[in-house]
Amino acid sequence: MALPQGPNEGRWPDQAFPKPDPVAAAHLRHRYGTWAVVTGAFDGIGREFALQLGAAGQNLVLVARRQGLLDAFARELTQAYGVQTRVIAVDLATGTGADEITARTGDVDVGLLVAAAGFGTSGPFVDGSVAEALGMIDVNCRAIAALSHAFGRRFVQRRRGGLVLMSSLVAFQGVPLAANYAATKAYVQALAEGLRIELKPYGVDVIASAPGPIHSGFARRAAMTMGLAQTPRAVAGATLRALGRWGTARPGWLSKCLHGALMLLPRWGRVRVMGVVMGGMTQSPPPGHTARKPEVGR
């Protein structure tokens, strides 16, 4: 699949739309069909997946929590690419969010699921609330499991489909100051690896995308300072190119280099190194500030 090469005249305020990509459109239509579901579609990586899939001619089911913002984004996508869109405003932290997505897409032939919704926090685990920790598990793990199960079944029945699950560089070892977040990403990574083998005989592609640091709203909301980092556009493009070819995508040279360097160390060494890295990235909260803000792309 070709990565879109430049902007067109789209009017989205903070970033121009990718150009329509007929080569990618033909590939995706042949391999998966004409409808894709993208969770976390309003912000960050999820939004970029929606842009690039729209540029490739995919009709889109956009999922996030903010109805009005999703409606506006859907109109922009339709105007830019002529694709059909459907908006589902749900909170995946609830037990019914994934079920609602499944029910409200039953009348369209979805062939691709991009599960990009998620959030993270930084700081000592015991300083955060248990409700926040369990909410992260609900969004980053339980919702992913429910959606992968529901759409995986559909794809097996139709004998083709694709699941894109968002892992992370932190999925391969424990990470001090992001312990719960890293644990949720380890679950996603392991789930994707297992499902890839289970579903491959049925024509279903599964990939885990494991990027390193990304320039998005995540760092600000998780009270982290990002230095060298990738863009959501680069991560989404590399992941879509790798879908159907690899089990894990490590988008960009930064992710590959960081992963390669870490894998030279024993697991305990990786944990120590990641703890030092997170300590340098975690911002000191302002006086009187105790809340840790989650990513809102879910």
N, C-alpha and C positions, 0 to 999 in steps of 0.2 A: 504494500500500500504506500503510495507516495504521500509525503508530508506536504501540505499546502505551502506554497512558496512565497506568499506575500499577501498584503491586505487588499481588499476591494473598497468599495465606497460605503460599506456598512457604517451605521451611525451610532453604534454602541459607544458610550462616552469615553471609557478608559482604554479601549483597545479595539483596533479595527478588526473586522471579520476576516477570516482566511478566505482566499479565493475558492470558488467552486472547483472541485477536483474530480473530473470525470473518470480518471483511472481508478482512484480509490472507490468511487461510486460503483463502478462495474464489479470490482473485486468484492466489496461488502455485500452488494445485492446478490451476487452468485453464491457467496459463502454462507451468508446469514439471513438474507431477506431484506425487508425494507423498513422495519421498525426496530428502534432501540430504546431501552429504558436507561436513564441516567439519574442516579440519586446524588444528592448534594449538588444539584445542577445550577444553583444560583451563583456559587462562589468558587474561586480557586480552581483546583484541578477538575472538579466536576463540571464547572462552567466551560472550561477549555475542551473537555471531551465533547460536550454538547456542540460547541462551535465547530470542531473538526468533523464530527459525524454529520452535522448539518451541511457542511461544505461538501461532504461526500454523498449527499442526497438522501441520507437516512431520515425518515420520519421519526419524531422524537417524543417520548413521554418524559417530561421534566418533573423531577421530584425534589422538593425541599420544603421548608416550613412556611415561607412567606408567599402567600397567594398573589398579592399585588405585584411584587417584583418578578415572580415567575411569569405572570400574565404578560408583563411588559417584555421580558426576554423572549417569550414564545412568539410574540408579534414581530419582534426584530428578526428572529430566525426565519419565520415564514416570509417576511418581506425580502430578506437577503437571499434565500435559497429556494423559495417556493415549496418548502417541505410542510407536511402536516405536523401539528403539534398537539399535545395534550398535557395539561398541567394537573399535578396531584400534590396538593399542599398537605403534608402529614409530618408528624414528629416521630422519627424512628425510635425515640427513647420510650415510646409507649408500646405496650404489648400488641396493639392492633395495627400499627403503622404498616408493617410488611404485609399483613393480610389485606389491608385496604388497597395497597398497590397491586397485589395479585388479582383482587376482585375487579378493580377498575381497568385492568388491561386484558380482561378475558375475551373481549370482542375484537382484539387486534392480534395479528400474527407476529408477536415479538420474537426476534431472533438473536438479540444481543442485549445483555445486561451489563452495565458499567456501575458497579457498586462503589461510588466515590464518596459517599457521605461518611463522616466520621469527625471525631474531635479529640483533642489531647490537651493536657495540662503539664506544667513543669513545676518542680519544687518537691520537697519531702512528702512522701506518700501520707504519713500520719498527720501532716498539717492540713490536708484537704478533708472535706467531708466524706463520709462513707456514702452518702447519697450521690455525690458527684462521681465517686469511683464506680459505683454500681451502674450509674447512668452511662458511663463510658463503655462498660461491658455490654449494656443493652444496645447501644448504637453501633459500636465497633465490632461486636461479636454476634449477639443474638439476632439482630436484624440481618446481618450478612448471612448467617446460617439459614434463616427463614427464607430470604429471597433466593439464595442459591438452591435451596431445596425446591421451592415452587417453580422457578424458571428452569432449573436443571431437569425437572420432570417434563416440562413442556418441550424442552429442546430434545430430550431423548425420544419423545413421541413423534416429533417432526423430523428426527434424524439429522438435524443440523442446528447449530447455535454457538454462542460464545458467551463466556463469563469472564469479566475483567474485575478482579478483586484487588483493592489497594493495600498492599503490604508496606514495608518500609525497611530502610537500612537498619533500624533498631530492632527488627524482628528476629535477629540471629543471635542475640545474647541479651541478658538482663541489662537494664540501663538505670543506674542510680539517678534520681531526680526526675525520671520519667518512667518509673517502674511499672505502673499500671498500664500506661499507654503502650510501652514496649511489649508487655504481656498480651495485650489485645492484638497487636500486629503479628506476634508469633502465632497466635491462633489462626489468623487470616492466612498467613504464609503456609502453615501446615495443611489447612483446609484446601487451599488451591492446589497444592502439590498432590494431595490424595485424589481430589476430584478430577484432576487432569487425566490420571490413569483410569479411573472408573468410567469416565464419560467419553474417552477417546474412541472406543469401539462404536459409539453411536453417532459419530460425526460432530461431537461437541468439543470446541476448543476452550480451554481454561488457562488463564494466565494470572500470576501474581505480579503486580508492579511494585518494585522495591526501590524507590528513589531515595536519595540523600536529602540534604536541606533544600527547601524550595522557597522561593520568594512568593509569598501569598499572605493572606490574612491570618494564617495559622500562627506564625511567630508572635505577632502582636497580641493575639488573643490568648496565647499560652505564656505570655510574659517572657519571651525569648528574643535574643539578639542574633540575627542571621548575618554571617559574613559572606563567604563564597557560597553561592547557592544557584539552583537551576530555576528556570521559569516553568510555570504550569504548561505553557504551550509546548515546550521541549519534552516534558514528561509525558503528556498525553500523546503527542505524535510518535515518540519512540515506543510507547506501549502498544499503540494500535498497529504499528509496523511489525512488532514482535508477536502479536496475537496469531496463533496458529502455527508458529515456528518454534517458540520457546515456552518453557514452563514458568520461568521467572524473567521479567524484564528488569534490567538495571539501567535506567535511562541516563545517557550522557556519560562523558568521561569521568566526571566527578564521582558519581555513584559507583562506577566500576573501580576506580582507583581506591576509594575508601573501603569498599567491600574487600578488594584484593589485599589491601594492607592489613585489615582486621583479621582476615582468615589466616594470616601467617602466625597469629598469636593463639595460644590456648584459650579456651573459653573464659577462664577466670581473668586472663589478661585483657580480653576484649571488654569484659565488664568494667575493669579498672579504667581502661582508656576511655570508654564511653562515659563513665562517671566524671572524669576530668573534663571531657568535651562539654558535657551538659552543664557542669559547674561554671564554665566560662561563658556559656550561652544564656544561662538563666539570669534574668534581670532582677535586681533587688526591688522589692515592691516599695511604693511610696509610704511614708509614715501613716499608720492607721489603716493601711490597706491589707485585707486578709483574704478576699475572694480571689479565686483563680479562674480566669475566664476561659471557657471552652471555645473551640472553633465552631462557627455557626453554619458551616457548609452543609450540615446534615439536613 
